Every structure is written in C-alpha cells, then in structure tokens.
Amino acid sequence: MAATLDDIYLRRTMLGLRGDLGLPTLETITELARTQLGWTSQRAEAQAAGYRDAVRRRYRPGVLPARGEVPQPFSI
C-alpha cells in the first residue's frame, strides 16, 4: 500500500516521471490519498508540501510554477 505522495507519484503511478512531474494532478491525488488512506487534512497538506519540496530538490530550480499556474513540460 502506498504510504506517501512520493511513493504514489514515483512508484505506483509514475505520474512524477512525466514532463510536468504530475504537478497538475497534485491537489486531486492528495485528496484521493487523504480519503483512501485515512490521512488527516494536516497530513495531506504536509505530504503535498513534501512532494513539492522533493521536486525542488531533485529537479532544476524554478520548475515549480507560481501557485495557481499550470506547469509546462520541459525537456532535459
């Protein structure tokens, strides 16, 4: 069973391997994980923040768009 959003995005669904890193789906996937895995709202928010931080650490700086903007795919 998935335990973190990192696990969901990078192992279970591989959404995190897409050009947009799965970020356009983050709100929806976080809510699904919250309801299906029994997370509190605080845990879900912490997991979403953790995934965003992981993206910042693993990928080029500036890959995350401003809040509300949809990220555009990029090539390496």
C-alpha positions as CSV (number, residue, x, y, z in Angstrom):
1,M,0.0,0.0,0.0
2,A,1.2,3.5,-0.8
3,A,2.3,5.5,2.2
4,T,3.4,8.8,0.8
5,L,2.8,11.1,-2.2
6,D,6.4,10.4,-3.3
7,D,5.5,6.7,-3.4
8,I,2.3,7.4,-5.3
9,Y,3.9,9.7,-7.8
10,L,7.2,8.0,-8.4
11,R,6.5,4.2,-7.9
12,R,2.8,3.4,-8.0
13,T,1.6,5.6,-10.9
14,M,4.8,7.1,-12.3
15,L,3.0,10.5,-12.7
16,G,6.1,12.1,-11.2
17,L,8.1,10.9,-14.3
18,R,6.0,12.9,-16.8
19,G,7.3,16.2,-18.1
20,D,5.1,18.2,-15.8
21,L,6.1,15.9,-12.9
22,G,2.5,15.2,-12.1
23,L,2.1,18.7,-10.5
24,P,-1.2,19.5,-12.3
25,T,-2.8,16.5,-10.5
26,L,-1.3,17.2,-7.1
27,E,-4.5,18.6,-5.5
28,T,-6.7,15.8,-6.8
29,I,-4.2,13.0,-5.9
30,T,-3.7,14.4,-2.5
31,E,-7.4,14.5,-1.8
32,L,-7.8,10.9,-3.1
33,A,-4.9,9.8,-0.8
34,R,-6.5,11.6,2.1
35,T,-9.8,9.8,1.7
36,Q,-8.5,6.4,0.7
37,L,-5.6,6.2,3.1
38,G,-7.3,7.9,6.1
39,W,-5.0,10.9,6.3
40,T,-5.9,13.9,8.3
41,S,-6.1,17.2,6.4
42,Q,-2.9,18.2,8.1
43,R,-1.1,15.1,6.9
44,A,-2.4,15.5,3.4
45,E,-1.1,19.1,3.3
46,A,2.2,18.0,4.7
47,Q,2.5,15.3,2.0
48,A,1.7,17.8,-0.8
49,A,4.3,20.2,0.6
50,G,6.8,17.3,0.9
51,Y,6.2,16.3,-2.8
52,R,6.7,19.9,-3.9
53,D,9.9,20.1,-1.9
54,A,11.1,16.8,-3.3
55,V,10.5,18.2,-6.8
56,R,12.6,21.3,-6.0
57,R,15.4,19.2,-4.6
58,R,15.5,16.6,-7.4
59,Y,14.9,18.8,-10.4
60,R,16.1,22.0,-11.9
61,P,15.4,25.2,-9.9
62,G,12.3,27.1,-10.9
63,V,10.5,24.0,-12.1
64,L,7.5,24.8,-9.8
65,P,5.2,27.4,-11.2
66,A,3.6,30.2,-9.1
67,R,0.6,29.0,-7.2
68,G,-2.4,28.6,-9.5
69,E,-0.3,28.3,-12.7
70,V,-0.1,25.1,-14.6
71,P,3.5,23.8,-15.1
72,Q,4.6,23.3,-18.6
73,P,6.5,20.2,-19.7
74,F,10.2,20.7,-20.2
75,S,12.9,18.6,-21.8
76,I,16.2,17.7,-20.3
